[in-house]
Amino acid sequence: MYATQALTHLVPLAAEELDKNKVTPGVLGFLVFAALAVGVWALMKSMNRHMGRVNFEEAPDPDAVAAEPAGDKGKAVSPGK
């Protein structure tokens, strides 16, 4: 006896208990949800790849370095001021 033949004997029992007013998403709802999940996974993988290429080390601003007076670098800061 095949499994499909065994299940055909159970279908009439399930049909009696099935609420005909109940709406379920079905196979199409599952496929849409699965497609969205795969899309989100692909976007996250792409984002991780792109974030790995980003260089977070900031170069010093040449204008700010030139604006500092040369004499202030060697002086110690007194605690009272």
C-alpha positions in Angstrom: 0.0 0.0 0.0 1.4 3.4 -1.0 1.5 6.4 1.4 -0.8 8.4 -0.9 -3.5 5.7 -0.8 -3.2 5.6 3.0 -3.7 9.4 3.1 -6.8 9.3 0.9 -8.5 7.3 3.6 -7.8 10.1 6.1 -9.0 13.0 3.9 -12.7 12.4 4.6 -12.0 12.5 8.3 -10.1 15.8 8.0 -12.7 17.3 5.8 -15.4 16.9 8.5 -13.2 18.8 11.0 -12.2 21.5 8.5 -13.7 25.0 9.1 -14.7 26.3 5.7 -14.8 29.9 6.9 -11.2 29.8 8.1 -8.7 31.5 5.7 -5.1 30.2 5.6 -2.2 31.5 3.6 -1.5 28.1 2.0 1.4 27.3 -0.3 1.5 30.6 -2.0 1.9 32.4 1.3 4.7 30.2 2.3 6.5 30.7 -1.1 6.2 34.5 -0.8 7.5 34.4 2.8 10.4 32.1 1.7 11.3 34.4 -1.2 11.3 37.4 1.2 13.5 35.5 3.6 16.0 34.5 0.8 16.0 38.1 -0.4 16.8 39.5 3.1 19.5 36.9 3.5 21.1 37.9 0.2 21.0 41.6 1.1 22.6 41.0 4.5 25.4 38.9 2.9 26.0 41.7 0.4 26.0 44.4 3.1 28.5 42.4 5.2 30.8 42.1 2.1 30.5 45.9 1.4 31.1 46.8 5.1 34.2 44.7 5.1 35.7 46.9 2.3 35.1 50.2 4.2 38.2 51.8 5.7 37.3 53.4 9.0 40.7 55.0 9.6 40.3 58.7 9.2 43.2 60.7 7.8 44.2 63.8 9.8 42.8 67.1 8.4 45.7 69.0 6.8 44.1 72.4 7.6 43.8 71.6 11.3 47.4 70.4 11.6 48.6 73.6 9.8 46.5 75.9 12.1 48.2 74.6 15.4 50.9 76.8 16.7 54.3 75.1 16.7 55.3 76.3 20.2 52.4 74.7 22.0 53.4 71.1 21.3 56.2 70.9 23.9 54.6 72.8 26.8 53.3 70.9 29.8 49.8 71.8 31.0 49.6 73.1 34.5 46.8 71.7 36.7 45.6 75.2 37.9 44.8 76.5 34.4 
